Amino acid sequence: NKPPSGGLLACTTVLLAINLL
C-alpha cells in the first residue's frame, strides 16, 4: 500500500519548518 499524499505533504512541512528554524 502506497502512503497517502497527505503523509508526503506532512514530511515536506516538517522539513520546511526545520529550515525556518
MODELLER restraints for C-alpha pairs under 7 A, 6 or more apart:
rsr = mdl.restraints
at = mdl.atoms
